[in-house]
Amino acid sequence: MSAEDPKLDPQLDPKPDDAEIRRRQKGRAIVMGVLLGLFVILVYAITIAKMSVNR
C-alpha cells in the first residue's frame, strides 16, 4: 500500500466530528420538514379546488 492510502494517513481522510455530523443532520431534517409541509399544503389546496369544482 502506498503512503497516499487514506486508511493509513489521517490527514488525507479527515473524519468530521460529531458536532459537524449533527449540524448536517439538523439541516437536512429542517429541509425535509419544510418540503413535507409544502406537500401537505399542496394536497390540501388541490383537494379544496376539486371540491369547489364539483359543486
N, CA, C and O atoms as a GROMACS GRO file, in nm:
protein
  220
    1MET      N    1   0.083  -0.118   0.000
    1MET     CA    2   0.000   0.000   0.000
    1MET      C    3   0.088   0.124   0.000
    1MET      O    4   0.196   0.125   0.059
    2SER      N    5   0.040   0.227  -0.066
    2SER     CA    6   0.120   0.349  -0.076
    2SER      C    7   0.095   0.439   0.044
    2SER      O    8   0.004   0.416   0.124
    3ALA      N    9   0.177   0.542   0.056
    3ALA     CA   10   0.163   0.639   0.165
    3ALA      C   11   0.040   0.726   0.146
    3ALA      O   12  -0.003   0.794   0.238
    4GLU      N   13  -0.017   0.725   0.024
    4GLU     CA   14  -0.134   0.807  -0.004
    4GLU      C   15  -0.264   0.735   0.028
    4GLU      O   16  -0.372   0.788   0.000
    5ASP      N   17  -0.257   0.618   0.084
    5ASP     CA   18  -0.375   0.543   0.122
    5ASP      C   19  -0.446   0.615   0.237
    5ASP      O   20  -0.387   0.634   0.343
    6PRO      N   21  -0.572   0.657   0.218
    6PRO     CA   22  -0.643   0.733   0.322
    6PRO      C   23  -0.656   0.657   0.453
    6PRO      O   24  -0.668   0.719   0.559
    7LYS      N   25  -0.654   0.524   0.448
    7LYS     CA   26  -0.666   0.447   0.572
    7LYS      C   27  -0.540   0.459   0.658
    7LYS      O   28  -0.545   0.444   0.780
    8LEU      N   29  -0.427   0.487   0.592
    8LEU     CA   30  -0.302   0.495   0.666
    8LEU      C   31  -0.268   0.638   0.707
    8LEU      O   32  -0.200   0.658   0.808
    9ASP      N   33  -0.313   0.737   0.633
    9ASP     CA   34  -0.280   0.876   0.662
    9ASP      C   35  -0.407   0.952   0.700
    9ASP      O   36  -0.489   0.983   0.614
   10PRO      N   37  -0.424   0.984   0.828
   10PRO     CA   38  -0.548   1.050   0.871
   10PRO      C   39  -0.565   1.190   0.815
   10PRO      O   40  -0.677   1.241   0.812
   11GLN      N   41  -0.457   1.255   0.769
   11GLN     CA   42  -0.471   1.388   0.711
   11GLN      C   43  -0.537   1.384   0.575
   11GLN      O   44  -0.599   1.483   0.534
   12LEU      N   45  -0.527   1.273   0.504
   12LEU     CA   46  -0.591   1.261   0.373
   12LEU      C   47  -0.738   1.223   0.384
   12LEU      O   48  -0.814   1.244   0.290
   13ASP      N   49  -0.778   1.169   0.497
   13ASP     CA   50  -0.916   1.127   0.518
   13ASP      C   51  -0.968   1.184   0.652
   13ASP      O   52  -0.988   1.109   0.747
   14PRO      N   53  -0.988   1.316   0.656
   14PRO     CA   54  -1.034   1.373   0.783
   14PRO      C   55  -1.180   1.335   0.809
   14PRO      O   56  -1.265   1.352   0.722
   15LYS      N   57  -1.206   1.286   0.926
   15LYS     CA   58  -1.342   1.248   0.961
   15LYS      C   59  -1.407   1.363   1.038
   15LYS      O   60  -1.349   1.414   1.134
   16PRO      N   61  -1.526   1.404   0.995
   16PRO     CA   62  -1.591   1.514   1.066
   16PRO      C   63  -1.627   1.472   1.209
   16PRO      O   64  -1.661   1.357   1.234
   17ASP      N   65  -1.619   1.568   1.299
   17ASP     CA   66  -1.652   1.536   1.438
   17ASP      C   67  -1.804   1.526   1.455
   17ASP      O   68  -1.879   1.558   1.364
   18ASP      N   69  -1.846   1.484   1.572
   18ASP     CA   70  -1.988   1.461   1.597
   18ASP      C   71  -2.070   1.589   1.582
   18ASP      O   72  -2.184   1.584   1.534
   19ALA      N   73  -2.015   1.703   1.622
   19ALA     CA   74  -2.089   1.829   1.610
   19ALA      C   75  -2.118   1.862   1.464
   19ALA      O   76  -2.227   1.908   1.430
   20GLU      N   77  -2.022   1.837   1.377
   20GLU     CA   78  -2.041   1.864   1.235
   20GLU      C   79  -2.145   1.769   1.175
   20GLU      O   80  -2.229   1.810   1.095
   21ILE      N   81  -2.140   1.644   1.214
   21ILE     CA   82  -2.239   1.547   1.166
   21ILE      C   83  -2.378   1.586   1.211
   21ILE      O   84  -2.472   1.584   1.131
   22ARG      N   85  -2.393   1.623   1.339
   22ARG     CA   86  -2.524   1.663   1.390
   22ARG      C   87  -2.575   1.789   1.321
   22ARG      O   88  -2.694   1.801   1.295
   23ARG      N   89  -2.485   1.883   1.291
   23ARG     CA   90  -2.525   2.006   1.223
   23ARG      C   91  -2.579   1.975   1.084
   23ARG      O   92  -2.680   2.031   1.042
   24ARG      N   93  -2.512   1.886   1.013
   24ARG     CA   94  -2.560   1.848   0.880
   24ARG      C   95  -2.693   1.773   0.887
   24ARG      O   96  -2.782   1.797   0.806
   25GLN      N   97  -2.706   1.684   0.985
   25GLN     CA   98  -2.832   1.611   1.001
   25GLN      C   99  -2.947   1.706   1.032
   25GLN      O  100  -3.057   1.691   0.980
   26LYS      N  101  -2.920   1.805   1.118
   26LYS     CA  102  -3.024   1.901   1.154
   26LYS      C  103  -3.066   1.982   1.032
   26LYS      O  104  -3.185   2.008   1.012
   27GLY      N  105  -2.969   2.022   0.951
   27GLY     CA  106  -3.001   2.097   0.830
   27GLY      C  107  -3.086   2.016   0.733
   27GLY      O  108  -3.182   2.067   0.676
   28ARG      N  109  -3.050   1.889   0.717
   28ARG     CA  110  -3.130   1.802   0.629
   28ARG      C  111  -3.269   1.780   0.684
   28ARG      O  112  -3.366   1.776   0.609
   29ALA      N  113  -3.279   1.764   0.815
   29ALA     CA  114  -3.410   1.742   0.878
   29ALA      C  115  -3.500   1.865   0.860
   29ALA      O  116  -3.620   1.850   0.836
   30ILE      N  117  -3.443   1.983   0.871
   30ILE     CA  118  -3.522   2.106   0.853
   30ILE      C  119  -3.572   2.115   0.709
   30ILE      O  120  -3.688   2.148   0.686
   31VAL      N  121  -3.485   2.087   0.613
   31VAL     CA  122  -3.525   2.091   0.472
   31VAL      C  123  -3.636   1.990   0.444
   31VAL      O  124  -3.734   2.022   0.377
   32MET      N  125  -3.620   1.868   0.496
   32MET     CA  126  -3.723   1.766   0.474
   32MET      C  127  -3.855   1.805   0.541
   32MET      O  128  -3.962   1.778   0.485
   33GLY      N  129  -3.849   1.866   0.658
   33GLY     CA  130  -3.970   1.912   0.725
   33GLY      C  131  -4.043   2.018   0.645
   33GLY      O  132  -4.165   2.015   0.633
   34VAL      N  133  -3.967   2.113   0.591
   34VAL     CA  134  -4.028   2.219   0.509
   34VAL      C  135  -4.090   2.159   0.383
   34VAL      O  136  -4.201   2.196   0.346
   35LEU      N  137  -4.018   2.067   0.318
   35LEU     CA  138  -4.073   2.004   0.198
   35LEU      C  139  -4.200   1.925   0.228
   35LEU      O  140  -4.296   1.929   0.151
   36LEU      N  141  -4.201   1.854   0.340
   36LEU     CA  142  -4.320   1.779   0.378
   36LEU      C  143  -4.437   1.874   0.405
   36LEU      O  144  -4.550   1.846   0.364
   37GLY      N  145  -4.410   1.984   0.474
   37GLY     CA  146  -4.515   2.083   0.500
   37GLY      C  147  -4.571   2.141   0.371
   37GLY      O  148  -4.692   2.158   0.357
   38LEU      N  149  -4.483   2.172   0.275
   38LEU     CA  150  -4.529   2.225   0.147
   38LEU      C  151  -4.612   2.123   0.070
   38LEU      O  152  -4.709   2.158   0.004
   39PHE      N  153  -4.574   1.996   0.079
   39PHE     CA  154  -4.650   1.890   0.013
   39PHE      C  155  -4.790   1.880   0.073
   39PHE      O  156  -4.888   1.864   0.000
   40VAL      N  157  -4.799   1.887   0.206
   40VAL     CA  158  -4.929   1.880   0.272
   40VAL      C  159  -5.017   1.997   0.230
   40VAL      O  160  -5.136   1.979   0.203
   41ILE      N  161  -4.960   2.116   0.224
   41ILE     CA  162  -5.036   2.234   0.181
   41ILE      C  163  -5.082   2.217   0.036
   41ILE      O  164  -5.195   2.253   0.003
   42LEU      N  165  -4.997   2.164  -0.049
   42LEU     CA  166  -5.034   2.141  -0.189
   42LEU      C  167  -5.149   2.043  -0.201
   42LEU      O  168  -5.244   2.068  -0.275
   43VAL      N  169  -5.142   1.932  -0.129
   43VAL     CA  170  -5.250   1.832  -0.134
   43VAL      C  171  -5.380   1.893  -0.081
   43VAL      O  172  -5.486   1.868  -0.138
   44TYR      N  173  -5.373   1.971   0.025
   44TYR     CA  174  -5.492   2.036   0.081
   44TYR      C  175  -5.552   2.133  -0.021
   44TYR      O  176  -5.674   2.134  -0.041
   45ALA      N  177  -5.468   2.214  -0.085
   45ALA     CA  178  -5.518   2.310  -0.184
   45ALA      C  179  -5.582   2.239  -0.303
   45ALA      O  180  -5.687   2.283  -0.352
   46ILE      N  181  -5.522   2.132  -0.350
   46ILE     CA  182  -5.580   2.056  -0.462
   46ILE      C  183  -5.714   1.998  -0.422
   46ILE      O  184  -5.809   2.000  -0.500
   47THR      N  185  -5.723   1.945  -0.299
   47THR     CA  186  -5.847   1.887  -0.252
   47THR      C  187  -5.957   1.991  -0.246
   47THR      O  188  -6.069   1.965  -0.290
   48ILE      N  189  -5.928   2.109  -0.193
   48ILE     CA  190  -6.026   2.217  -0.184
   48ILE      C  191  -6.068   2.260  -0.324
   48ILE      O  192  -6.187   2.283  -0.349
   49ALA      N  193  -5.972   2.271  -0.416
   49ALA     CA  194  -6.005   2.312  -0.552
   49ALA      C  195  -6.095   2.210  -0.620
   49ALA      O  196  -6.189   2.248  -0.691
   50LYS      N  197  -6.069   2.080  -0.600
   50LYS     CA  198  -6.153   1.979  -0.662
   50LYS      C  199  -6.293   1.978  -0.602
   50LYS      O  200  -6.391   1.956  -0.673
   51MET      N  201  -6.303   2.003  -0.473
   51MET     CA  202  -6.435   2.006  -0.408
   51MET      C  203  -6.518   2.125  -0.459
   51MET      O  204  -6.639   2.113  -0.476
   52SER      N  205  -6.452   2.238  -0.482
   52SER     CA  206  -6.526   2.355  -0.527
   52SER      C  207  -6.570   2.343  -0.671
   52SER      O  208  -6.669   2.406  -0.709
   53VAL      N  209  -6.501   2.266  -0.754
   53VAL     CA  210  -6.538   2.248  -0.894
   53VAL      C  211  -6.662   2.159  -0.903
   53VAL      O  212  -6.745   2.180  -0.991
   54ASN      N  213  -6.677   2.062  -0.814
   54ASN     CA  214  -6.788   1.968  -0.820
   54ASN      C  215  -6.919   2.025  -0.768
   54ASN      O  216  -7.021   1.958  -0.778
   55ARG      N  217  -6.921   2.143  -0.715
   55ARG     CA  218  -7.045   2.199  -0.660
   55ARG      C  219  -7.132   2.255  -0.767
   55ARG      O  220  -7.241   2.306  -0.738
   0.00000   0.00000   0.00000
